[in-house]
Every structure is written in C-alpha cells, then in structure tokens.
Amino acid sequence: MAAAPPERARSVFGSSMSPGMEKAYWYFLRVSGVALVFLAGGHLLITHYLNVPSETTFDFVSARWANPGWRSFDTLLLVAALWHGLIGMRFSIADYVRSAGGRQIGYAAIWVFGVVFTVLGLITIVTFDEEMSRTNSGPLSGEIWIGDVLGYSLFVFAVVTYVAMLALAIWIVSNLRHGRPPIYAGDIGQYAWVMHRATGIGILFFLLIHIIDIMLIGLGRDVYDHTVEFYANPFIIPMEILLVGALIYHLLNGLRIVVVNFSASGPSHEKKYFWWVMGLTVLLTIPSAVIIFAKEVF
C-alpha cells in the first residue's frame, strides 16, 4: 500500500494520466492491501508458522492444489500481490526517475512484468498436472540445473538484503557519531513511509522470484524439490526471517495507512499507531523465527 493522499496522485502517477485513473490506482492499492492482509497473511501463516519454506515440497503443493478452493485462493493471492506491488512501484519510479522518458520506460516495464508474470502464475496454477510432474515426465524434467539457477538467485537476493542492512547501520552510526539526525530530520511518519516503501520493494522482487520457482513444479517433481531445498541453507535462513518481518510490517502499516486515510481521528493518532505496528511486527516475527531455526537448523 502506498501512503500518498489523493491530492498527490497526479505527482505520483504522472501528469499524463486522467484523474479518474489516478484515483482508481490509489483506491486499488488500499482495497488490494486490505485483501492481502487475509491472503498474504494466510499464506504466511501456512508457509512460515505451521510449516517452514523447505517443507513446501511437491507433495505439499500438489495436495494443496488438489482442492479447487486452494487453487482459487492462490490465484487471488497472485493477482492481488503482484499488481499491488507493481502499482506501488510506480511511486518509486515517479519519485526517483527524473526524466520523463525514463519514467515512461519504467511504467512500460511495469506493464510488461505485470502481464508476463500474471500469465506465468495463472498457467502454473490452472494447468498443473500432478501425475505428469510426479513421474518427472513433464517438459525439461530432470534438468536440475534449472533449480540451481533459481536457488542461487536466492543467494543473490540474500546478499543484497544483508549488504543493504549493513550499509544502513553504518550510515546511522556515522550520523549519530557526528551529531546529525540519522537519515531524516522529520517525524515518525517519514520513517514509517521509508520503511513501507523499502519493505514493499523487497517483497515485490522476492515475489517475482517466487512466481518463477513455483512455476518449476510443472517441470517435474525432482526439479521443484531441488529448488525448495535451498530454503534450508543456513545462509538463506536469516533472509527468510527478515522477509517475514518485512511482510508483517508492510501489511500492518498498510492497515495503519487505511485508518489514517479513511477515519476522522486517524491522522491525530498515526504516531501511536506506528508504534503499535512496530511492536506487533516484532512480536509476530519472533515465533516464525523460532520455528524456522528449530526446524531448519537444529
């Protein structure tokens, strides 16, 4: 969810767009964000609390998709999460890409990625053939190197995450040592905004990787299970826990934004709500971290 109020919509979505479309995007972020509290929250509960990522094997997914209800759930999750993230990405493009041509390229890329990954995800869910995949008789079955490519992309994602956090810590410590406000001299709301954007971008990029690795289930059982094994790697585990915390924060802060936007008393309580969000994020992340370490490490 993006925190921009309606009056900023033109600066966010580009002056070439109609006011009606700008408002539609703004509302879509909020409506889809509320839906994702249940969709993404439910998915997180299943894959990071009741189970751990390395347990979401071929047998786990095939048993889940044997139920049309779960296929429908995952379809709604795919569409809502992907387009929520991509439309939210427009905010970053509008804010950080200064040239009009660069913004148009960025906006076009969003639509290309949206269409391609929506199609890939829907085809995977709708056409999944358990018998063919279980017997490894599907296209490219046995090509374990495909799983390696996807698995090692998780290492790249983890390295970027760890380096970014280390750079942020160094920046904050340096500012504090020189008596400067860390990063920003504003109030709590600005920190909430920065964290919301950073977690949103991180979640979106992981989602794109995740859509591709789920697609491998159609190539064969062995390829898919080999990819899932990477989630148990000790180097990846801290990134998984950080991802859980990022998703929880993003969902809860998104609700905070909705309350601030649509309730009369919301703006006067936004700082208090922020601390509630932070506290709940920590409290809800800890159980997942304990479960992941208990099952993956010990």
C-alpha positions as a Markdown table, in Angstrom:
| # | Residue | x | y | z |
|---|---|---|---|---|
| 1 | Met | 0.0 | 0.0 | 0.0 |
| 2 | Ala | 1.2 | 3.5 | -0.7 |
| 3 | Ala | 0.7 | 6.3 | 1.7 |
| 4 | Ala | 0.2 | 9.1 | -0.8 |
| 5 | Pro | -3.1 | 11.0 | -0.3 |
| 6 | Pro | -5.4 | 11.7 | -3.2 |
| 7 | Glu | -4.1 | 15.2 | -3.8 |
| 8 | Arg | -0.7 | 13.8 | -4.6 |
| 9 | Ala | -1.9 | 11.3 | -7.1 |
| 10 | Arg | -1.0 | 13.4 | -10.1 |
| 11 | Ser | 2.6 | 13.7 | -9.0 |
| 12 | Val | 2.8 | 10.0 | -8.2 |
| 13 | Phe | 1.2 | 8.5 | -11.3 |
| 14 | Gly | 2.2 | 11.1 | -13.9 |
| 15 | Ser | 0.5 | 14.2 | -15.3 |
| 16 | Ser | -0.4 | 12.4 | -18.5 |
| 17 | Met | -2.9 | 10.2 | -16.8 |
| 18 | Ser | -6.6 | 11.0 | -16.3 |
| 19 | Pro | -7.7 | 12.0 | -12.8 |
| 20 | Gly | -10.2 | 9.0 | -12.8 |
| 21 | Met | -7.4 | 6.5 | -13.5 |
| 22 | Glu | -5.2 | 8.1 | -10.8 |
| 23 | Lys | -7.9 | 7.8 | -8.3 |
| 24 | Ala | -8.6 | 4.2 | -9.4 |
| 25 | Tyr | -4.9 | 3.3 | -8.8 |
| 26 | Trp | -5.0 | 5.0 | -5.4 |
| 27 | Tyr | -8.1 | 3.1 | -4.3 |
| 28 | Phe | -6.8 | -0.2 | -5.7 |
| 29 | Leu | -3.7 | 0.0 | -3.5 |
| 30 | Arg | -5.9 | 0.3 | -0.5 |
| 31 | Val | -8.5 | -2.3 | -1.4 |
| 32 | Ser | -6.0 | -4.8 | -2.5 |
| 33 | Gly | -3.9 | -4.1 | 0.6 |
| 34 | Val | -6.7 | -4.9 | 2.9 |
| 35 | Ala | -7.4 | -8.1 | 0.9 |
| 36 | Leu | -3.7 | -9.0 | 1.2 |
| 37 | Val | -3.9 | -8.9 | 5.0 |
| 38 | Phe | -6.0 | -12.0 | 4.7 |
| 39 | Leu | -4.5 | -13.5 | 1.5 |
| 40 | Ala | -0.8 | -12.9 | 2.1 |
| 41 | Gly | -1.3 | -13.2 | 5.9 |
| 42 | Gly | -2.9 | -16.6 | 5.4 |
| 43 | His | -0.1 | -17.8 | 3.1 |
| 44 | Leu | 2.5 | -16.6 | 5.5 |
| 45 | Leu | 0.8 | -18.5 | 8.4 |
| 46 | Ile | 0.8 | -21.7 | 6.4 |
| 47 | Thr | 4.4 | -21.5 | 5.0 |
| 48 | His | 6.3 | -19.8 | 7.9 |
| 49 | Tyr | 4.4 | -20.8 | 11.1 |
| 50 | Leu | 2.6 | -24.1 | 10.5 |
| 51 | Asn | 5.3 | -25.2 | 8.2 |
| 52 | Val | 8.7 | -23.8 | 7.0 |
| 53 | Pro | 9.6 | -23.0 | 3.4 |
| 54 | Ser | 11.8 | -26.1 | 2.9 |
| 55 | Glu | 8.7 | -28.2 | 3.7 |
| 56 | Thr | 6.6 | -26.8 | 0.9 |
| 57 | Thr | 7.7 | -29.6 | -1.4 |
| 58 | Phe | 6.0 | -31.1 | -4.4 |
| 59 | Asp | 3.8 | -33.3 | -2.2 |
| 60 | Phe | 2.8 | -30.3 | -0.1 |
| 61 | Val | 1.8 | -28.1 | -3.2 |
| 62 | Ser | 0.1 | -31.0 | -5.1 |
| 63 | Ala | -2.0 | -31.9 | -2.0 |
| 64 | Arg | -3.0 | -28.2 | -1.7 |
| 65 | Trp | -3.9 | -27.8 | -5.3 |
| 66 | Ala | -6.0 | -30.9 | -5.3 |
| 67 | Asn | -8.5 | -28.7 | -3.7 |
| 68 | Pro | -10.1 | -26.1 | -6.1 |
| 69 | Gly | -10.6 | -23.8 | -3.1 |
| 70 | Trp | -6.8 | -23.5 | -2.6 |
| 71 | Arg | -6.2 | -23.0 | -6.3 |
| 72 | Ser | -8.7 | -20.2 | -6.2 |
| 73 | Phe | -7.0 | -18.7 | -3.0 |
| 74 | Asp | -3.6 | -18.8 | -4.7 |
| 75 | Thr | -5.0 | -17.2 | -7.8 |
| 76 | Leu | -6.4 | -14.3 | -5.9 |
| 77 | Leu | -3.2 | -14.0 | -3.9 |
| 78 | Leu | -1.1 | -14.0 | -7.1 |
| 79 | Val | -3.2 | -11.3 | -8.8 |
| 80 | Ala | -3.6 | -9.1 | -5.7 |
| 81 | Ala | 0.0 | -9.3 | -4.6 |
| 82 | Leu | 1.6 | -8.9 | -8.0 |
| 83 | Trp | -0.4 | -5.9 | -9.1 |
| 84 | His | -0.4 | -4.3 | -5.7 |
| 85 | Gly | 3.4 | -4.4 | -5.7 |
| 86 | Leu | 3.8 | -3.2 | -9.3 |
| 87 | Ile | 1.4 | -0.3 | -9.0 |
| 88 | Gly | 3.1 | 0.6 | -5.8 |
| 89 | Met | 6.4 | 0.6 | -7.7 |
| 90 | Arg | 5.1 | 3.5 | -9.8 |
| 91 | Phe | 5.6 | 5.6 | -6.7 |
| 92 | Ser | 9.3 | 4.9 | -6.6 |
| 93 | Ile | 9.7 | 5.4 | -10.3 |
| 94 | Ala | 7.8 | 8.8 | -10.1 |
| 95 | Asp | 9.9 | 9.9 | -7.1 |
| 96 | Tyr | 13.4 | 8.8 | -8.2 |
| 97 | Val | 13.4 | 8.8 | -12.0 |
| 98 | Arg | 13.7 | 12.4 | -13.0 |
| 99 | Ser | 13.5 | 12.3 | -16.8 |
| 100 | Ala | 10.1 | 11.9 | -18.5 |
| 101 | Gly | 11.5 | 9.4 | -20.9 |
| 102 | Gly | 12.9 | 7.3 | -18.1 |
| 103 | Arg | 9.6 | 7.3 | -16.2 |
| 104 | Gln | 7.7 | 6.2 | -19.3 |
| 105 | Ile | 10.2 | 3.3 | -19.8 |
| 106 | Gly | 9.7 | 2.4 | -16.2 |
| 107 | Tyr | 5.9 | 2.5 | -16.5 |
| 108 | Ala | 6.1 | 0.3 | -19.6 |
| 109 | Ala | 8.3 | -2.2 | -17.8 |
| 110 | Ile | 5.8 | -2.4 | -15.0 |
| 111 | Trp | 3.0 | -3.4 | -17.5 |
| 112 | Val | 5.3 | -5.9 | -19.3 |
| 113 | Phe | 6.3 | -7.5 | -16.0 |
| 114 | Gly | 2.7 | -7.5 | -14.8 |
| 115 | Val | 1.3 | -9.2 | -17.9 |
| 116 | Val | 4.2 | -11.8 | -18.2 |
| 117 | Phe | 4.2 | -12.8 | -14.5 |
| 118 | Thr | 0.4 | -12.9 | -14.3 |
| 119 | Val | 0.3 | -15.2 | -17.2 |
| 120 | Leu | 3.1 | -17.4 | -15.9 |
| 121 | Gly | 1.5 | -17.7 | -12.5 |
| 122 | Leu | -2.0 | -18.4 | -13.8 |
| 123 | Ile | -0.8 | -21.0 | -16.2 |
| 124 | Thr | 1.1 | -22.8 | -13.4 |
| 125 | Ile | -1.9 | -22.9 | -11.1 |
| 126 | Val | -4.5 | -23.8 | -13.8 |
| 127 | Thr | -2.6 | -26.3 | -15.9 |
| 128 | Phe | -0.8 | -28.1 | -13.1 |
| 129 | Asp | -0.8 | -31.9 | -13.9 |
| 130 | Glu | 0.2 | -33.8 | -10.8 |
| 131 | Glu | 0.6 | -37.2 | -12.5 |
| 132 | Met | 2.9 | -35.9 | -15.2 |
| 133 | Ser | 5.0 | -33.9 | -12.7 |
| 134 | Arg | 5.2 | -36.6 | -10.1 |
| 135 | Thr | 6.6 | -39.1 | -12.6 |
| 136 | Asn | 9.0 | -36.5 | -13.9 |
| 137 | Ser | 7.7 | -36.8 | -17.4 |
| 138 | Gly | 7.0 | -33.1 | -18.0 |
| 139 | Pro | 9.0 | -30.8 | -20.2 |
| 140 | Leu | 12.5 | -30.3 | -19.1 |
| 141 | Ser | 12.1 | -32.8 | -16.3 |
| 142 | Gly | 15.3 | -33.9 | -14.8 |
| 143 | Glu | 17.1 | -30.6 | -15.7 |
| 144 | Ile | 18.3 | -30.0 | -12.2 |
| 145 | Trp | 20.4 | -27.0 | -13.3 |
| 146 | Ile | 17.2 | -25.0 | -13.7 |
| 147 | Gly | 16.6 | -25.5 | -10.0 |
| 148 | Asp | 20.2 | -24.4 | -9.3 |
| 149 | Val | 19.7 | -21.2 | -11.2 |
| 150 | Leu | 16.6 | -20.3 | -9.2 |
| 151 | Gly | 18.1 | -21.5 | -5.9 |
| 152 | Tyr | 21.3 | -19.4 | -6.3 |
| 153 | Ser | 19.2 | -16.4 | -7.2 |
| 154 | Leu | 18.0 | -16.6 | -3.6 |
| 155 | Phe | 21.6 | -16.2 | -2.5 |
| 156 | Val | 21.9 | -13.1 | -4.6 |
| 157 | Phe | 18.7 | -11.7 | -3.0 |
| 158 | Ala | 20.1 | -12.6 | 0.4 |
| 159 | Val | 23.4 | -10.9 | -0.3 |
| 160 | Val | 21.7 | -7.7 | -1.5 |
| 161 | Thr | 19.5 | -7.8 | 1.7 |
| 162 | Tyr | 22.4 | -8.2 | 4.1 |
| 163 | Val | 24.6 | -5.6 | 2.4 |
| 164 | Ala | 21.7 | -3.1 | 2.4 |
| 165 | Met | 21.1 | -3.6 | 6.1 |
| 166 | Leu | 24.8 | -3.3 | 6.8 |
| 167 | Ala | 25.1 | -0.1 | 4.8 |
| 168 | Leu | 22.0 | 1.3 | 6.6 |
| 169 | Ala | 23.5 | 0.5 | 10.0 |
| 170 | Ile | 26.9 | 2.1 | 9.1 |
| 171 | Trp | 25.0 | 5.2 | 7.8 |
| 172 | Ile | 23.0 | 5.6 | 11.0 |
| 173 | Val | 26.0 | 5.1 | 13.3 |
| 174 | Ser | 28.1 | 7.6 | 11.3 |
| 175 | Asn | 25.3 | 10.2 | 11.5 |
| 176 | Leu | 24.9 | 9.7 | 15.2 |
| 177 | Arg | 28.7 | 10.0 | 15.9 |
| 178 | His | 28.7 | 13.3 | 14.1 |
| 179 | Gly | 25.6 | 14.6 | 15.9 |
| 180 | Arg | 23.4 | 14.5 | 12.8 |
| 181 | Pro | 19.9 | 13.1 | 12.7 |
| 182 | Pro | 20.0 | 9.6 | 11.3 |
| 183 | Ile | 18.8 | 9.7 | 7.7 |
| 184 | Tyr | 16.0 | 12.1 | 8.1 |
| 185 | Ala | 15.2 | 15.1 | 10.4 |
| 186 | Gly | 11.5 | 14.7 | 10.2 |
| 187 | Asp | 9.0 | 12.9 | 12.4 |
| 188 | Ile | 7.9 | 9.3 | 12.9 |
| 189 | Gly | 5.6 | 9.4 | 9.9 |
| 190 | Gln | 8.5 | 9.8 | 7.5 |
| 191 | Tyr | 10.3 | 6.8 | 8.9 |
| 192 | Ala | 7.1 | 4.8 | 8.6 |
| 193 | Trp | 6.9 | 5.8 | 4.9 |
| 194 | Val | 10.6 | 4.9 | 4.2 |
| 195 | Met | 10.2 | 1.5 | 5.8 |
| 196 | His | 6.9 | 0.9 | 4.0 |
| 197 | Arg | 8.5 | 1.6 | 0.6 |
| 198 | Ala | 11.7 | -0.4 | 1.3 |
| 199 | Thr | 9.8 | -3.4 | 2.5 |
| 200 | Gly | 7.4 | -3.2 | -0.4 |
| 201 | Ile | 10.2 | -3.1 | -3.0 |
| 202 | Gly | 11.9 | -6.0 | -1.3 |
| 203 | Ile | 8.7 | -8.1 | -1.1 |
| 204 | Leu | 7.9 | -7.4 | -4.8 |
| 205 | Phe | 11.3 | -8.6 | -6.0 |
| 206 | Phe | 11.1 | -11.8 | -3.9 |
| 207 | Leu | 7.6 | -12.3 | -5.3 |
| 208 | Leu | 8.9 | -12.3 | -8.8 |
| 209 | Ile | 11.5 | -15.0 | -7.9 |
| 210 | His | 8.8 | -17.0 | -6.1 |
| 211 | Ile | 6.5 | -17.0 | -9.1 |
| 212 | Ile | 9.2 | -18.5 | -11.2 |
| 213 | Asp | 10.2 | -21.1 | -8.6 |
| 214 | Ile | 6.6 | -22.2 | -8.2 |
| 215 | Met | 6.4 | -22.5 | -12.0 |
| 216 | Leu | 9.1 | -25.2 | -11.8 |
| 217 | Ile | 6.6 | -27.6 | -10.3 |
| 218 | Gly | 5.2 | -28.1 | -13.8 |
| 219 | Leu | 8.6 | -29.2 | -15.0 |
| 220 | Gly | 8.8 | -32.2 | -12.7 |
| 221 | Arg | 8.9 | -33.2 | -9.1 |
| 222 | Asp | 12.7 | -33.6 | -8.8 |
| 223 | Val | 13.4 | -30.1 | -10.3 |
| 224 | Tyr | 10.9 | -28.4 | -8.0 |
| 225 | Asp | 12.0 | -30.2 | -4.8 |
| 226 | His | 15.7 | -29.5 | -5.5 |
| 227 | Thr | 14.8 | -25.8 | -5.7 |
| 228 | Val | 12.9 | -25.9 | -2.4 |
| 229 | Glu | 15.9 | -27.5 | -0.7 |
| 230 | Phe | 17.7 | -24.1 | -1.0 |
| 231 | Tyr | 15.4 | -22.6 | 1.6 |
| 232 | Ala | 17.0 | -24.8 | 4.3 |
| 233 | Asn | 20.5 | -23.3 | 3.6 |
| 234 | Pro | 21.9 | -21.5 | 6.7 |
| 235 | Phe | 22.9 | -18.5 | 4.6 |
| 236 | Ile | 19.3 | -18.1 | 3.3 |
| 237 | Ile | 17.5 | -18.5 | 6.7 |
| 238 | Pro | 18.2 | -15.0 | 8.1 |
| 239 | Met | 16.8 | -13.6 | 4.8 |
| 240 | Glu | 13.7 | -15.7 | 5.2 |
| 241 | Ile | 13.1 | -14.3 | 8.7 |
| 242 | Leu | 13.7 | -10.7 | 7.6 |
| 243 | Leu | 11.2 | -11.3 | 4.8 |
| 244 | Val | 8.6 | -12.5 | 7.3 |
| 245 | Gly | 9.2 | -9.3 | 9.4 |
| 246 | Ala | 9.1 | -7.1 | 6.2 |
| 247 | Leu | 5.8 | -8.7 | 5.1 |
| 248 | Ile | 4.2 | -8.4 | 8.6 |
| 249 | Tyr | 5.3 | -4.7 | 8.9 |
| 250 | His | 4.1 | -3.9 | 5.4 |
| 251 | Leu | 0.7 | -5.5 | 6.0 |
| 252 | Leu | 0.2 | -3.8 | 9.4 |
| 253 | Asn | 1.4 | -0.4 | 8.3 |
| 254 | Gly | -0.8 | -0.7 | 5.3 |
| 255 | Leu | -3.8 | -1.0 | 7.6 |
| 256 | Arg | -2.4 | 2.0 | 9.5 |
| 257 | Ile | -2.4 | 4.0 | 6.3 |
| 258 | Val | -6.0 | 2.9 | 5.6 |
| 259 | Val | -7.1 | 4.0 | 9.0 |
| 260 | Val | -5.3 | 7.4 | 8.7 |
| 261 | Asn | -6.8 | 7.9 | 5.2 |
| 262 | Phe | -10.4 | 7.0 | 6.0 |
| 263 | Ser | -11.1 | 7.8 | 9.6 |
| 264 | Ala | -11.6 | 11.2 | 11.1 |
| 265 | Ser | -9.4 | 10.5 | 14.1 |
| 266 | Gly | -6.8 | 8.6 | 12.2 |
| 267 | Pro | -4.4 | 11.5 | 11.5 |
| 268 | Ser | -4.2 | 12.5 | 15.1 |
| 269 | His | -3.2 | 9.0 | 16.2 |
| 270 | Glu | -0.9 | 8.0 | 13.4 |
| 271 | Lys | 2.3 | 8.1 | 15.6 |
| 272 | Lys | 0.7 | 5.9 | 18.2 |
| 273 | Tyr | -0.5 | 3.5 | 15.5 |
| 274 | Phe | 3.1 | 3.4 | 14.2 |
| 275 | Trp | 4.5 | 2.1 | 17.5 |
| 276 | Trp | 1.7 | -0.4 | 17.7 |
| 277 | Val | 2.7 | -1.6 | 14.2 |
| 278 | Met | 6.4 | -1.9 | 15.2 |
| 279 | Gly | 5.6 | -3.7 | 18.4 |
| 280 | Leu | 3.2 | -6.2 | 16.7 |
| 281 | Thr | 5.8 | -6.7 | 13.9 |
| 282 | Val | 8.4 | -7.8 | 16.4 |
| 283 | Leu | 6.0 | -10.0 | 18.4 |
| 284 | Leu | 4.6 | -11.7 | 15.3 |
| 285 | Thr | 8.0 | -12.3 | 13.7 |
| 286 | Ile | 9.7 | -13.9 | 16.7 |
| 287 | Pro | 7.5 | -17.1 | 16.7 |
| 288 | Ser | 8.3 | -17.6 | 13.0 |
| 289 | Ala | 12.0 | -17.1 | 13.6 |
| 290 | Val | 11.9 | -19.7 | 16.4 |
| 291 | Ile | 10.0 | -22.2 | 14.3 |
| 292 | Ile | 12.3 | -21.7 | 11.3 |
| 293 | Phe | 15.5 | -22.1 | 13.3 |
| 294 | Ala | 14.1 | -25.1 | 15.2 |
| 295 | Lys | 13.2 | -27.0 | 12.0 |
| 296 | Glu | 15.9 | -25.8 | 9.7 |
| 297 | Val | 19.0 | -25.5 | 11.9 |
| 298 | Phe | 18.6 | -27.7 | 15.0 |
